[in-house]
């Protein structure tokens, strides 16, 4: 399917044909690579909500917290 980038105000956008079956208001994640773009439907991240985990946080050990802190530090260094 071919689409054309068009100027929309001070931005640019793509108008997708009906055959793409997208609905107004749908959200997507745009990933860019060296060779192109990948557009995927946005999926709600249920793993970071208290509803999903319940009271698991109260069951974490000191070692669990240490691993989380190390992971956070690694992420900060990469950025």
N, C-alpha and C positions, 0 to 999 in steps of 0.2 A: 504494500500500500504506500503510495507516495503522498506526502503532504508538503505544504510550502509554508515557511516561516513568514509571518506578516507583521507589520508595525501596528501596535495597538497602544495608542497614547505615547508615553515615553518608554514603553517596553516593547518586547516582541512576543509573539505567541503563535501557536499552531491551532488551526481549526481542523478538527478531526471529522471525517465524513460519518454519516449515520451508521455505516456498516461496521464501524469500530464499537458500536453499542455502548458508548460511554453515557453516563447520566450527569446532568448538571449538578454540581455540588460534590461529586466524587473527588476524593483526594488521592494523589499519586506521589510516589517517591521517584525523583529523577536522579539517576546515577550517571556520571560522566566517566568515560574511559578515553584512552588515546584515540581509539578508532570510531567512537560514536557515543550515543546516548541510550540509556535503558530506562524505560518508564514502567513502573510496576504499581499495582494498586496498593495503597497504604493499608497496612494491617495493624490493628490496634495492639499495642504492646501490653498484653495482659500480665506479663511476668513481673512488671514493676509496680503492680497495684497491691494494696493491702488485701483486697477481696480475694485475689488469687492465692497469696501466701498465708492468709490468716494470721495466727500468732506465732509463726515460725521464728520471727526475729528474737523472741524471748528465749528460744531454745538454742541460739547460737553460742558456741563456746568461745573462749578467748582466742583459741587457735583459728577459728573461723574468721573472727574479726581481724586477726593479723594477716591472713591471706587476702581479705578484702582490701586492707590498707596497702599491702604490697601491690596489688593489682591496680589500685588508684594511682599510686606513685609511678608505676610503669606507664600508664596512660598519659600522665602529665609530662613525663620525660619525652614521649613520642611526639607530643604536640609541640 
